[in-house]
Amino acid sequence: MFVDSHCHLNDPGLRPQLAAIRAAMAQAQVDRALCICTTMEEFPQVHQLALDHDNFWASVGVHPETEDMAEPSVNELVRLAVLPRVVAVGETGLDYYQLDERKGGRSVADLEWQRERFRTHIRAARAAARPLVIHTRSASEDTLAILRDEGEDGSAGSAGGVFHCFTESMDVARSALDLGFHISFSGIVTFKKSQDLRAVAAFVPLDRLLIETDSPYLAPVPMRGKPNSPAYVPYVAQQVAQVRGVEIAEIAQATSRNFERLFLKGEAA
């Protein structure tokens, strides 16, 4: 019924609990999940989760904040992206959140390596015909500009993909949609101070909407403060349904259908 479109089940805190997590998912009617890769070093673990379980899939990519670890090439990403059960490239993108130039910290100019890495992932996604899983934080202007510059405009040959764990403005949502991307909401949409985000969740077209947990992070209300789990994605669906004035089953069906169309394509859903 429900699909968690973004989780980190290879996290050291979750991996030992995998059997219990899968049992909880079944009880909550969460029947599929996309396991996200954040470093090249962890890809074998993430991929193995998908190989071992027929309701898990994997991505390959390097998180924008990752430093001092293996830097992927386009060719390496393509080689891994076309392996069985690998259905996306990412998570990739830009993250300027920790910048504090006023205190002598790094500037936007110092993060050219992030922007080059992002371009590498976009080019690999297009070559491998896999969608992108995009992380953008305090960097939406540059994220959108690079996507446009790389030809990601929703036309034939574009990789497309999803802006995951969306926390940006309505204007950024419109721009992402105009470029052909989906938008995914996490437990943040349930937080008390997320009124503006809930307005975005009400606005996004139903056929471009996804839900996720980003577990083990960002557990939704009423589980906030606990380690997150794919079993909690129905709480996200419930909040999205509430702001849209529909039944939760409609959100479950639409987001599952969108997941299949975006990530599974020719695979058996």
C-alpha positions as CSV (number, residue, x, y, z in Angstrom):
1,M,0.0,0.0,0.0
2,F,2.7,2.5,1.0
3,V,6.2,3.0,-0.4
4,D,9.1,4.6,1.4
5,S,11.0,6.4,-1.5
6,H,14.1,7.3,0.6
7,C,15.6,5.5,3.5
8,H,19.1,4.5,4.9
9,L,18.6,1.0,6.1
10,N,22.4,0.3,6.0
11,D,22.8,2.8,8.9
12,P,24.8,1.1,11.7
13,G,21.9,1.7,14.1
14,L,19.3,0.1,11.8
15,R,21.2,-2.7,10.2
16,P,21.1,-5.0,13.3
17,Q,17.3,-4.4,13.5
18,L,16.5,-5.2,9.9
19,A,14.2,-8.2,10.6
20,A,12.2,-6.2,13.1
21,I,12.0,-3.2,10.8
22,R,10.8,-5.4,8.0
23,A,8.1,-6.9,10.3
24,A,7.0,-3.4,11.3
25,M,6.8,-2.4,7.7
26,A,4.6,-5.3,6.9
27,Q,2.3,-4.5,9.8
28,A,2.1,-0.9,8.7
29,Q,1.4,-1.9,5.0
30,V,4.7,-0.4,3.8
31,D,5.5,-2.9,1.1
32,R,8.5,-1.3,-0.7
33,A,11.5,0.9,0.0
34,L,14.3,2.5,-1.9
35,C,17.6,2.2,0.0
36,I,19.8,5.2,-0.6
37,C,23.6,5.3,-1.1
38,T,25.6,8.2,0.2
39,T,29.2,7.1,-0.4
40,M,30.9,4.8,-2.9
41,E,32.3,2.9,0.1
42,E,28.9,1.9,1.3
43,F,27.4,1.0,-2.0
44,P,28.1,-2.7,-1.7
45,Q,26.0,-2.8,1.6
46,V,23.2,-0.8,0.1
47,H,23.1,-2.9,-3.0
48,Q,23.1,-6.1,-1.0
49,L,20.0,-5.0,0.8
50,A,18.2,-4.8,-2.5
51,L,19.6,-8.1,-3.8
52,D,18.6,-9.9,-0.6
53,H,15.0,-8.5,-0.4
54,D,12.6,-8.4,-3.3
55,N,10.8,-5.3,-2.0
56,F,13.9,-3.2,-1.7
57,W,15.8,-1.3,-4.4
58,A,19.0,0.7,-4.3
59,S,20.6,3.9,-5.5
60,V,24.2,4.7,-6.2
61,G,25.8,8.1,-5.4
62,V,27.8,10.4,-3.1
63,H,26.0,12.8,-0.8
64,P,27.0,16.4,-1.4
65,E,28.5,16.8,2.1
66,T,30.7,13.8,1.9
67,E,34.4,14.6,2.0
68,D,37.7,12.6,2.2
69,M,36.1,9.6,0.6
70,A,36.1,8.1,-2.9
71,E,35.1,10.5,-5.6
72,P,33.1,8.8,-8.4
73,S,33.6,9.3,-12.1
74,V,30.8,9.3,-14.6
75,N,31.9,5.9,-15.9
76,E,31.9,4.3,-12.4
77,L,28.5,5.6,-11.6
78,V,27.1,4.4,-14.8
79,R,28.6,0.9,-14.3
80,L,27.0,0.6,-10.9
81,A,23.7,2.3,-11.8
82,V,22.9,-0.4,-14.4
83,L,23.4,-3.3,-12.0
84,P,20.3,-5.4,-11.0
85,R,18.1,-3.7,-8.4
86,V,19.8,-0.3,-8.8
87,V,17.2,2.2,-9.9
88,A,18.5,5.7,-9.2
89,V,21.6,7.9,-9.1
90,G,22.1,9.8,-5.8
91,E,21.6,11.1,-3.4
92,T,23.4,14.0,-5.0
93,G,23.0,17.8,-5.1
94,L,24.3,20.7,-3.1
95,D,24.4,21.5,0.6
96,Y,25.5,25.0,1.7
97,Y,23.9,24.8,5.2
98,Q,27.1,24.8,7.2
99,L,28.6,27.8,5.5
100,D,29.4,30.8,7.7
101,E,31.6,33.2,5.8
102,R,31.1,35.9,8.4
103,K,33.0,33.7,10.9
104,G,35.8,32.9,8.6
105,G,34.3,29.7,7.4
106,R,34.2,28.4,3.8
107,S,32.4,30.4,1.1
108,V,30.1,29.3,-1.7
109,A,33.1,29.6,-4.0
110,D,35.0,27.1,-1.9
111,L,32.4,24.4,-2.7
112,E,33.1,24.2,-6.4
113,W,33.9,20.5,-5.7
114,Q,30.2,20.0,-4.7
115,R,29.0,21.6,-7.9
116,E,31.4,19.5,-10.1
117,R,30.3,16.3,-8.2
118,F,26.7,17.2,-8.9
119,R,27.4,17.6,-12.6
120,T,29.1,14.2,-12.6
121,H,26.0,12.6,-11.1
122,I,23.7,14.3,-13.6
123,R,25.7,13.2,-16.5
124,A,25.9,9.6,-15.2
125,A,22.1,9.5,-14.6
126,R,21.5,10.6,-18.2
127,A,23.9,8.0,-19.6
128,A,22.5,5.2,-17.4
129,A,18.9,6.3,-18.0
130,R,18.3,6.4,-14.2
131,P,16.5,9.2,-12.3
132,L,18.3,11.5,-9.9
133,V,17.7,11.6,-6.2
134,I,18.5,15.2,-5.3
135,H,19.4,16.7,-1.9
136,T,19.4,20.5,-1.8
137,R,19.8,22.5,1.4
138,S,20.4,26.3,1.5
139,A,21.5,25.9,-2.2
140,S,18.3,25.8,-4.2
141,E,19.3,28.6,-6.6
142,D,22.5,26.9,-7.6
143,T,20.9,23.4,-7.7
144,L,18.3,24.6,-10.1
145,A,20.8,26.5,-12.2
146,I,23.1,23.5,-12.6
147,L,20.2,21.3,-13.5
148,R,19.2,23.7,-16.2
149,D,22.7,24.1,-17.4
150,E,23.1,20.3,-17.7
151,G,19.9,20.2,-19.8
152,E,17.5,18.8,-17.2
153,D,14.4,20.4,-18.4
154,G,12.0,17.5,-18.6
155,S,12.5,16.9,-22.3
156,A,13.4,13.6,-23.9
157,G,16.8,12.4,-22.7
158,S,16.5,14.1,-19.4
159,A,17.2,12.0,-16.3
160,G,14.5,13.6,-14.2
161,G,14.1,12.4,-10.7
162,V,13.0,13.7,-7.3
163,F,13.8,16.5,-4.9
164,H,13.9,14.4,-1.8
165,C,13.0,15.5,1.8
166,F,11.7,18.8,0.3
167,T,11.9,21.8,2.7
168,E,12.2,24.6,0.2
169,S,9.8,27.4,-0.8
170,M,6.7,27.3,-3.1
171,D,8.7,29.0,-5.8
172,V,11.5,26.3,-5.6
173,A,8.8,23.7,-5.8
174,R,7.3,25.3,-8.9
175,S,10.7,25.5,-10.5
176,A,11.5,21.8,-9.8
177,L,8.2,20.8,-11.2
178,D,8.8,22.9,-14.3
179,L,12.0,20.9,-14.9
180,G,10.1,17.7,-14.8
181,F,11.0,16.6,-11.3
182,H,8.9,14.9,-8.6
183,I,8.8,16.2,-5.0
184,S,9.1,14.0,-1.9
185,F,7.9,14.9,1.6
186,S,9.4,13.5,4.8
187,G,8.4,13.6,8.4
188,I,9.3,17.3,8.5
189,V,5.9,18.0,6.9
190,T,4.3,16.8,10.2
191,F,6.3,19.2,12.4
192,K,4.5,22.0,14.2
193,K,6.4,24.8,12.5
194,S,6.1,23.4,9.0
195,Q,3.0,25.3,7.9
196,D,4.6,26.7,4.7
197,L,5.8,23.2,3.8
198,R,2.3,21.8,4.3
199,A,1.1,24.4,1.8
200,V,3.6,23.1,-0.7
201,A,2.4,19.5,0.0
202,A,-1.1,20.7,-0.8
203,F,0.1,22.3,-4.1
204,V,2.2,19.6,-5.7
205,P,0.3,17.8,-8.4
206,L,-0.8,14.3,-7.3
207,D,1.1,12.6,-10.1
208,R,4.4,14.2,-9.1
209,L,4.2,13.5,-5.3
210,L,6.3,11.0,-3.3
211,I,6.6,10.3,0.4
212,E,9.6,9.1,2.4
213,T,11.1,8.7,5.9
214,D,14.8,9.5,5.3
215,S,15.2,7.0,8.2
216,P,16.9,6.9,10.6
217,Y,16.5,10.6,10.6
218,L,13.5,13.0,10.9
219,A,10.9,10.7,12.5
220,P,7.4,12.2,12.0
221,V,5.0,13.3,14.7
222,P,4.0,11.3,16.9
223,M,7.3,9.4,16.7
224,R,9.5,12.5,16.7
225,G,12.7,12.0,18.7
226,K,12.8,8.3,18.0
227,P,14.9,6.6,15.3
228,N,12.9,6.8,12.2
229,S,11.8,3.7,10.3
230,P,10.1,3.0,6.9
231,A,7.1,1.7,9.0
232,Y,6.5,5.4,9.9
233,V,5.9,6.6,6.3
234,P,2.1,6.3,6.8
235,Y,2.3,9.2,9.2
236,V,3.7,11.3,6.4
237,A,1.0,10.1,4.0
238,Q,-1.7,11.0,6.6
239,Q,-0.4,14.5,7.0
240,V,-0.3,15.0,3.2
241,A,-3.8,13.6,2.9
242,Q,-5.1,16.0,5.6
243,V,-3.7,19.1,3.9
244,R,-5.0,18.0,0.6
245,G,-8.5,17.1,1.9
246,V,-8.4,13.5,0.7
247,E,-8.4,10.0,2.1
248,I,-5.0,8.5,3.0
249,A,-5.6,5.6,0.6
250,E,-5.6,8.1,-2.3
251,I,-2.1,9.3,-1.2
252,A,-0.9,5.8,-0.8
253,Q,-2.1,4.8,-4.2
254,A,-0.8,7.9,-6.0
255,T,2.6,7.8,-4.4
256,S,3.0,4.1,-5.0
257,R,2.1,4.6,-8.7
258,N,4.5,7.5,-9.0
259,F,7.3,5.5,-7.4
260,E,6.7,2.7,-9.9
261,R,6.7,5.0,-12.9
262,L,9.7,7.0,-11.8
263,F,12.0,4.3,-10.5
264,L,10.8,0.9,-11.6
265,K,9.8,1.5,-15.2
266,G,10.3,-1.8,-16.9
267,E,10.9,-3.8,-13.8
268,A,8.2,-5.8,-12.1
269,A,6.5,-3.6,-9.5
